[in-house]
Amino acid sequence: MADPWVTLARVAALTGRIRIGAMVTPVARRRPWMLARQTATLDRLSGGRLVFGVGLGDDGWGEFSAFADPASRALRAAALDEGLAIIRSLWAGAPVHRFGAVHRVDSPAFLPRPMQDLIPTWAACRWPHRRTLRRAAALEGCFPIFGGGWPPPPPTPDQVGAVRSALLDLGDSPDADLVVTHANWAWPASARSPLAGLEAAGATWWLEWLGPEGISASNIEQVVGAGPPS
C-alpha cells in the first residue's frame, strides 16, 4: 500500500478541481496532532479541496495487533472520538489543552491553519449501529456501510432514506453529506440502484468502492476511464 498522505499530495499537485481524500482514516492508529498537520498541509496544497474521511478501522489484516496497538472496538472508538476533538481544535488555530483517557495534549496553536475554515469530515457508519451514526451526526457527512459481502451490493433508496432519517433524528443538519459507497462496476446494470432514486432518498455523493481486494490496477483504470455512472 502506498502512503495515503504522500500519494494525495501528488494528486493535489496534478489536479485543480476535484475534491480529494482517503476514504477511511483509522484515527486510532495515528497520532491526532500529526494528522492535524498532514490534513492542514494537504488542504493548503490542494487549494482547499480536502475531505477527511474517518472511521474505527479494522484489525482484519492485523493493522493494529501486528504493531501491538490496542485492537478492541471500545478502545478504537475512544481513540477516534478523542482524536477527532483534538484534530478539529488544532485546525481552529488556537492553543489546545485536553486531558482525556487516551490522549493528553498541551499545545500552542498550530499554524498555518487549513485553507477551509473547517475541513469537511465524513464518518464511516456500520448501519444500523447508533453510536457510529451519532458520531457522524456531529460531523459534516456520513458514509454508511450496509454489509452484504464483497463486492458490496447496491444500496436501495429505502436503506439510504432510513439512514438520512436516523441522522436527522440525532440532530444532523439536513445539508450534511450522505455518501453512498459500493462497487457499482461489479454489478450488472439490472442490479444497480438508479442514482436518481438514491439522490431523492437523501444521498449527496456516489463513491465507487475499489478494493482493497479483488480488483487489479487495470480494472481501476477502466472504472476511472468510464467516468461516473449516469
TAMO-V90769 format. One record per helix or strand of 2 or more residues. SS is the DSSP state (hx for helix, st for strand). FROM is the first residue (numbers start at 0). TO is the last residue. If there is no record, write none. Layout:
BEGIN
{{SS:FROM:TO} {SS:FROM:TO}}
END
This chain:
BEGIN
{{hx:3:13} {st:24:25} {hx:26:28} {hx:31:44} {st:49:54} {hx:64:66} {hx:72:90} {st:95:98} {st:103:106} {st:119:125} {hx:129:136} {st:140:144} {hx:156:168} {st:176:181} {hx:183:185} {hx:188:190} {hx:194:200} {st:204:207} {hx:216:225}}
END
